[in-house]
Each structure stands twice: as structure tokens, then as C-alpha cells.
Amino acid sequence: MSRIICRSITASLVLAVGLVWITTEGRGQSAAKNMKAPSTKKGAPVKSAGNGTPLHSTKNGEWPHYTGDLTGARYSPLDQINAGNFNKLEVAWRFKTDNLGTRPEYKLEGTPLMIGGILYATAGTRRSVVALKADTGEVVWVHAEFEGARAINAPRQLSGRGLSYWSDGRGNDRILYVTTGYRLIALDAKTGARIPSFGKGGVVDLK
């Protein structure tokens, strides 16, 4: 992905690393801020959802699905970062996950999503959901479920593989994930609050 490149490094301390392109003049440029999304053909505008809102896709510099897009391509067409300048990248920010749970997590496997300049990911032994500004790493919101014995006795714990994003294209944007205690949660992508109309108070019990 040639915008913000995210990966787990020393998983107990770091959720994601943002990389910036350091130019030959020594001035740093944020890959997320300065990248322009290519159109499908010269002069053609980026497609929208019908109300002027651009569709979320890897063509627009985003990563809205677990595998990049609904086809599972795991590919971004952006090329600002390439083999010629990769060795000039430097760490732009780190996000520590130490207190997202009862103990440090040493096996962070979640795949972050990036939509509209916000990075969404699961992290920590409690499988919290975090929303971070992709260019600076600043925390937008954090959501956690305290499930007690239900989570403690669950066979699949820790941060999990990630989460999902859903939108009706009219500003109703949601983040969905499964807790360690096997409950499906729907959150408001802007605030991290549960969606009351989803299931019972934002929760569907998968047991």
C-alpha cells in the first residue's frame, strides 16, 4: 500500500507504523496528505455514491476492506512509494497498545482499515477497537467491551484478525467486529458508540 503503510512491529507496544516519504531535499511529506488518487481514465472524476461522496476504494488511497476490496485483491494501485524511494522512509508515528487489556499482547494479527483518513483496528487482549488519524496517529476514539468470564473462557482471545466497515453512502457509517466473547458489535464509525438499532443495543449475541 503506497500511502500510510501499516504493520505490527513489536506487537506488545506498537499497533501501526506510519511511514513518510523523505525527499532528497530532506523535507518530509505525508504520503496520506499529499497523495492524489488516480482516476479510471484521464480527465475522468472519481466515481461517487450518487450524492457527491466519493466511493471508498484502494483507487482513492484507502483500504476499506480486510483484503483491500470486495474482490480480495489485496492490492493498491498507488505508486508514490516504490522500490526507488522505499529506503528513504522513516517512522512517522507509533501507537502503544499496552493498556488495551489486562496484559500486553505479543501476537497482534489484526489488519487495519483506512477510510476517510481514519485508521480502524482491533488491538489488545480485550480486543478493543481504536480509531486513529492515519497521518498523525492521534486517537479519535476507543471502544472496549468488558465481558468478564465470558471473555476469559473464550477459546479465541486477543485482538483477532480485524473488523469490517459498512456504509449506506449517506453518512451512516459503521464499524462491525466480533468480541472475544462471541458478540457481534456495530459501532458508529465517527464516535465509536454502539448503534442502538442494531440487534439489542448495538449487539447480536452469536451464541
Stockholm file with secondary structure:
# STOCKHOLM 1.0

chainA/1-207         MSRIICRSITASLVLAVGLVWITTEGRGQSAAKNMKAPSTKKGAPVKSAGNGTPLHSTKNGEWPHYTGDLTGARYSPLDQINAGNFNKLEVAWRFKTDNLGTRPEYKLEGTPLMIGGILYATAGTRRSVVALKADTGEVVWVHAEFEGARAINAPRQLSGRGLSYWSDGRGNDRILYVTTGYRLIALDAKTGARIPSFGKGGVVDLK
#=GR chainA/1-207 SS CCSSCCCCSSTTTCSCEEEEEECTTSCEECHHHHCCCCCSSTTCCCCBSSSSCBCCSGGGTCBCBTTBSTTCCCCCCCCSSCTTTGGGEEEEEECCCTTSSSSCCSCCCCBCEEETTEEEEEETTTTEEEEEETTTCCEEEEECCCCTHHHHTCSSCSSCSBCEEEECSSSCEEEEEECTTSEEEEEETTTCCBCTTTTBTTEEECC
#=GC SS_cons         CCSSCCCCSSTTTCSCEEEEEECTTSCEECHHHHCCCCCSSTTCCCCBSSSSCBCCSGGGTCBCBTTBSTTCCCCCCCCSSCTTTGGGEEEEEECCCTTSSSSCCSCCCCBCEEETTEEEEEETTTTEEEEEETTTCCEEEEECCCCTHHHHTCSSCSSCSBCEEEECSSSCEEEEEECTTSEEEEEETTTCCBCTTTTBTTEEECC
//
